[in-house]
Amino acid sequence: MLNKKILALTIAVAVLSACQSTPKQTNVGKKEFDISQQLMASSQFVEAVSYLEQALNKNPNNKTYATLLASARQKAVVQITNSIKATLTSKTINKANLDSVNALFVKAKSILPQHSSYAATETLITEQQANLVAKVKGLYQGVKTNIASGEWIKAKFTVKKLLKLYPNYEDSMQQSQKIKIEGARFYLTQANSFYQANDFFKTLEFARKAVTVNPANQKAKMLIAATNKKNNKEYFIALAQQAMERSDWSTVYNSCKTALFYDAKNAYCLNQMMIAKEKHIDSLLTSSRQLLTQGFYMQSIAAYQEAVAANDGKSNSALNALKATLSDKIDLTGEDLMEDALFGSAWYLYRLIATFNPEHEELFEKTKRAEDYITERIQKSIAVFNFKSPSYNADAGGLVSNNLRSNLFKSASKDIKVLEREKLSELLEEMKLGQIGVVSESSVLEMGRIHGIDIAIMGSVLLYKVDSTEAISSETVRYQVGEEISDNIDYLNWKALNPKASKKELKAAPAAKIMVPTFEEKEYEVKNVKKVGFIQLSFRIVDVSTGVNTRVETIERTKIEEDRSNEGVRTAGVEFDPLEVLTDTELLQQITATVVEELSRDVLQPLRNLEKKYFESGEDLYLRRKESLNAVERFVDAIFDEKLKLLVNSPITSQSNKYLDKIIVSHSFK
């Protein structure tokens, strides 16, 4: 009885405790919940999710919290993905934008791992990332190209655009510094040169460019200030007056001409120019003749052309006579250079004649002849001699050689010439060397020296065959051909268990007889064919100019081809499977194509980027060895090589032309 009373008391206490704790439990997390509702009302769904998660952590069984949290998560994700879309479709995409949207996307997935909008959002982000990378790569390449061609202003603004889109891309910061330092130095050097020549307009142009690429360049700013002090008519009138005292008529003329730019009606300069003009022209003619006698053709032409400009198109017999003398003298030098095989120097001189006397006799023909010689010189000629064949296949060598020629024709750049088989045969016949397939190495070297072959390829086909194996076997197929009446084993078993069955039981029993399928077996023939193609050839790539074997190697290749066929049994559902295997010829052709492709790469690899080799050789000859005219030949070769390849405005051609001008202006052809 006592135990029952204690039990009842315990239950009562528990019930009272539960009744007292319910209101407290309901209020747990209410503070965070109330904040979340305020955030939800102001559409701050991401922040609301955080407070609802805190509320639910404190009160895990609160269904209201859980329901509202699920709703807030959905709304937060939609808000984030919409924000991502807006950023990627309405703003200029840069790395900062992409980093921001990627961070938002990670945040969205942390709120809700799965959502229907994620696939489209991820696709949009990926597309914009790819677009940005492509754009940035293009800008980066543009910076490199601008720097290589000395276009520092373009380089400055291109790298600025690049850094705005993608800070620290590759070595863009280093390139930006290079532009500041080297670009400013380049423009300042030009500005100083023009300052010394009193060409203040050009001085200001280049000094301002120096400031553009490097706003902190104090030297350029000081030069601009110094130039502005002199950039007036008074300075040039003073120069003209000083030149008058020493009878320097060219300086008088040029200084007054510049002063008139500031004051077109200045009486002093108008009068002095009339006095100085004729003497200025005479001075230029005298200077031009002296420079011509000294062999400085480019400087002589410059003085002549300045005299022509000062003459204002008036008739002047002295100018006409000098024009003819200049043309004839330079033409004769060009012919001498052609005889010495300095075709590039001759070509350059013919081009100089064209700048002041394009109607000079046979100038076009002589220029064209020089160009033809240069083109012939730079085009590397490759001769592929027939490979020797193995005794069991007399055609193998010719097949490999013809395939190699065809591949070289397709793969070679325009500065490489592959001799056709017929042309090679003609040369061999001309030199009484016999058939194309039986030429010794010494004969090849002699032939190359006489006919200008640069690279000779010779070799032997050691293996050119296919081994075949064929296995014929039979397989058996069992297939249904019909049906027949047979005792039903189920009925027999039932009968054994129910020997005295009633009529009612018999009606429910399994059928006594049933139809069963009948089968037949048939053998059919199966054929397995395996072919293994073998090609092995040795080859030599010979530099004909030196007689050196630049590559001696043996190539081996195999290819396995196999198939299984059967004659089929249509009634059994076994389909006819014909034999589908390459013929021996087809298999060997495939292997030959692979071998020839590899050999072709080996031949052409040393001949790639010839323009760069010519240019580097020119720099070595000019800067280190001080062989000016030999350097001219290599720089001209680089220009013509790029012309053959249809490369326009490349850094190599641009720099080669600068070197040519620098060499010729200071070179004496005396």
Order of alpha helices (4+ residues) and beta strands (2+ residues): alpha-alpha-alpha-alpha-alpha-alpha-alpha-alpha-alpha-alpha-alpha-alpha-alpha-alpha-alpha-alpha-alpha-alpha-beta-alpha-beta-alpha-alpha-beta-alpha-alpha-beta-beta-alpha-alpha-alpha-alpha
